[in-house]
Amino acid sequence: MTRKLALVSGVGPGTGLAIVQRLSKGGYDVAMLARNAERLRGIEQQVANSRAFTVDVTDTAALDSALERIFGQFGAPELFVHNAVGGVFGNFMEIDPAAMEANFRINVMAFLHLARRVAPPMIEKGRGVIIASGNTSALRGKSRFAGFAPTKAAQRILAESMARELGPKGVHVAYVIIDAVIDLEWTRKLRPDAPDDFFIQPADIAEEIWHVAHQPKGAWSFNVELRPFKEVW
């Protein structure tokens, strides 16, 4: 890899794939992290300049090993997008506390661990970008989101703390809130009668992440909210 390197976690067939495609198109080599080896290899074959690293981001030892391979082979990333997400739904009496704890490890602890690895080289260079893909649950706790919203809220606050620390050092941290149903095969099955413009397109999310990642230093965003024009908010 001779181009700038980006690191993307949680790469799957929806938003993760779209982010990888946009970064590749824009001149990045992309190191991809995800648990599903077969699916990740398929994306590697599909998208030029992408490399697959199969890992569970909640397994700290395995994640460290994957990062060592990435840093050793390709150097430190200039852009990191944490797209890995864990969710469980139900009210606070219905959810399995262990499931919520697992979501916290994906949404918060993995984000923290990855950021701690990628930030020092960015600080040394005086430039870099760290972005987390968020959800409206980071801003509000609806009844049946008791196992999800607290973890996304913690993720957003962690990102804000990182932004305040890293911004003066030249590293841009941003939180992109997706207030929408993403257009995926399984979401279409859940909403078979919904019109096309009800959904947000993964490619449009990726385009906004690209935009945020390349803002001039004099006009950085932190909280960025995306929603279809018909979305009630």
N, C-alpha and C positions, 0 to 999 in steps of 0.2 A: 504494500500500500504506500503510495507516494502523495496522496492528497490529504487534506485535513481529515481527522478522524472524529466520528461521532459514535457515541455509545447509547443504545436504546434498550431498555428493559421491557419485558412484557410484550414481546413481538408475536402477534397472532395474525389471523386473516383479516382483521378489521382495521382499527386505528393504528395499531403497531405497524402493520404492513404499509399503510399509507404514509406514515412518518418516514419509514425506511426508504420508500420509493422517492419521496420528495427530497430527502437529504442526498440520496444518490444522484438524483437529477441535478441537484444544486452544487455538486462538486465534492461531496464528502465520500470517504470510505466509511462504512457503517458496521460496527461490531454489534451483533444482536444477541440478547439474552432472553431465554425462555426455557420452560420445562419440557415442552414437546419436541423431542429431537427430530422426528420424522417431518413434522410440519415446518420446523425451522430450516431443515435442509432443503425442503421444497422452496421456501422463500429465497434461500441463498442461491438456488439455481435460477430462480425467476428474476431476481433483482441484481443488476450489475453492481460490482464494488461492495457487496455485502458479505459478511462472514458470520457463520453460526457458532454460538457457544452455548451448549445445552447446560442449564444450571437452574436449580431452585434457589431463588434469591433469598429465601429464608434460611438456607443452609449456609451459615457464615463461612465455614471452612471451604466448602465447595465454591462459594462465590469468590473468596480470596484467591483460590486456585485459578479460576477463570480469569479474574482480573490480572493475575500475574502473567498468564499466557498472553492476554491482550496487550498489556504494557510491554512485555518482552518482545513480542513480534512486531507491534505496530506503533508503540509509543503511547503517550497519554492523550486522551480525547480532549478536543477543544469544545465539544458540545455533548451534554448528557441529558437525555430525556427519560424520566422515570414514568413509564407507562404501565408497569405491572400493577395489578389491582386485585384485591380480594374483597368479596362482599357476601353477606348473609342477611336475609331479610325476615322480619318479624318484630313484634313488640318486645319490650324488655323482659317480659315473662316467658315468651315463647322461644327466644333464641338460645342456642347452646353457648354458654360463656366461652367454652374452648374455641368455638368457631370465630367468635369475635376476637379472641386473642390471636388466632392465626391470621385474621385480616390485619390486625395491628402490625404483625411482623412483616407482612408484605407491604402495606401502605406507608408505614412509618419507619420501622427499624431497617428494612432493606434500603429505603431512600436515604436514611441517615448513613448507613454503612457505605453505600456507593458514593454519596457526596463527600464523605471523609476521605475517600481514596482519590477521587478525581479533582477535588478542589486544590490541594497543594501545588500541583504543576500549573494550574491555572493562575494561582496567586503569584507564582514565580514569574510567569510570563506577563502578568498584568492584563490578562484577557481570558475570556471563557464564558460559557453559558450553561446554566443548570435550570431545567424546566421540569415541573411535575404536571402531569395531566390530571386534573381534578374533577370534581363533581359538585352539583348544587348542594349535596349533603354536607359539604365542607362549611356551609353557611347556615344550615338549619337542620333541626332534628325532628323529622316527621315520625309519627308513631311507629310505623312498621320498618323504619330505617335505624332502629336502635343498635343493630349489630354492625352497621356500616358507617353511619354519619359520624360517630365519635372518632373513628379512625381517620376519616377524611378531614375532619376539622383539625385533628392533631397534625396531620400531614401539612395542611395549609399553614398552621402556626409555625411549624418547624421550618417550612420554606421561607416564611416571613422573617424569622430569626436569622436564617442563613443569608437572606437578601440584605438585611441591615449590616451584617458582618462583612459580607463579601463585596457588596457594591462599591464601597470606597476603595477597594483593592482592584477594581477593574473587572470583576466577575459579575455577570448579570444573572440573577435568580428570579424566576417568574413562576406564577401559578395560573394555569389555564383551566378555568372552570367550564365544564361542558354541561349546560343546562338544557338537555335534550335527550331524546332517544336516538341512539346511533343506528344507522341503517345497516343491519346485519341480517343474516339468514334467520337466526333464532328470534330477533326482535320483530321481524316481519311476520313470523308465525304467531307471535303474541298479539300483534296488531294487524290482522289480515285485511281489515277494512279501512285502515288508515291511508290517506293519500300520500303521494310521494313527498310533498312538501311538509309533511308532519315530521319527517326524520331529518337528522343532520348527517351529512355525508362524511365518511372518514377522510376523504381527500381534502375536504374543506377545513376540517380540524387540522390536518397536517399542514395545510397552507398557512393557517394562522400561527401555528407553532413556528414555522419557518420565518414568518414575519417578525414575531416576537424575538426570535433568536438573533435577528439581524437588524435590530433597531439601533440607531445611532446612540452613542453614549449620553448625549444631551437630552434624550427623550426615551428613557427606559420605562416600561410598564412592569408592574408586579401582578396585581389581580387583573386577569383578563377573563371576561365572561362571553361565552358563545351560546347562541340559541337561535333556532329558526324563527322567522318573522311572525309566525302564528303562535309561538309558544307563550302561554300565560305565565306571568311572573310578577 
